[in-house]
Amino acid sequence: MRPVVDRDLCIGCGLCQDTCPEAFVIEDDNLAHVITENPEPEQYDCIREAEEVCPVTAITIVEE
């Protein structure tokens, strides 16, 4: 699993960071960024939840 943020869609609302702070952060550009490209399996549930709560569907998950 690899989370990806489409910065063209991201509005920087911070829901992903609030939902899964170990995987997402809002940086100085006021957009979400993925903290780790290869998350641990114990992070998968919160990453999937962050994908679901994103109001503009800027987060996608690439299954590898």
N, C-alpha and C positions, 0 to 999 in steps of 0.2 A: 504494500500500500504506500502510495506517495500522494500527499495532499498538494494541491496547486491552487494558487489564488490568481484569478484574472484581474490584474490591476486596472484594466480598462473598464471593468464592471464595478469594482470595489468602490464603495462610498465611505469607507472608514468608520462605520457605525460602531465597531468594537464588539459586536456580539460574538464573533469567533474567539476573540481574545478572552472575553468573559467566560465563554463556555469551555474553552480548552487552552488555557494560558501556557501550557507546556508545549503547544504546537504552533500557536499563532501569536503575533505581536503587531500592534499598530506602531509604525515607526514615524520618524520625523516628517515624512511626506504625507502623513495622515492616511495611509493605506495599510491594509493588512499584509503581512509577510509571513511565510512559513519559517519557523525556527529550525526545524530539522527535516531534511529531505527523506530520511529513512527512520520513521518513528518506531518505537518499540510496540509490540502487540498490545500491551496494556493501555496504550494511548488510542487504539483504534476506535473504541466506543465514543470517546469525547470528540475525536476528529469527525466521525460520522455525524454526531449531533451538531457540531459546528457547521458542517455542510448543510444540514437540514434547516438550521435557524437563520442562515444568511438570507437577508431579505431580497437580495439582488442576484442570487445564485452565482456568486463570484467564486465559490469554492467548489472544486471538483476533486474527485479521488481517482487516481490512476491505480488500478490493480495490476500488480506485477507478479 
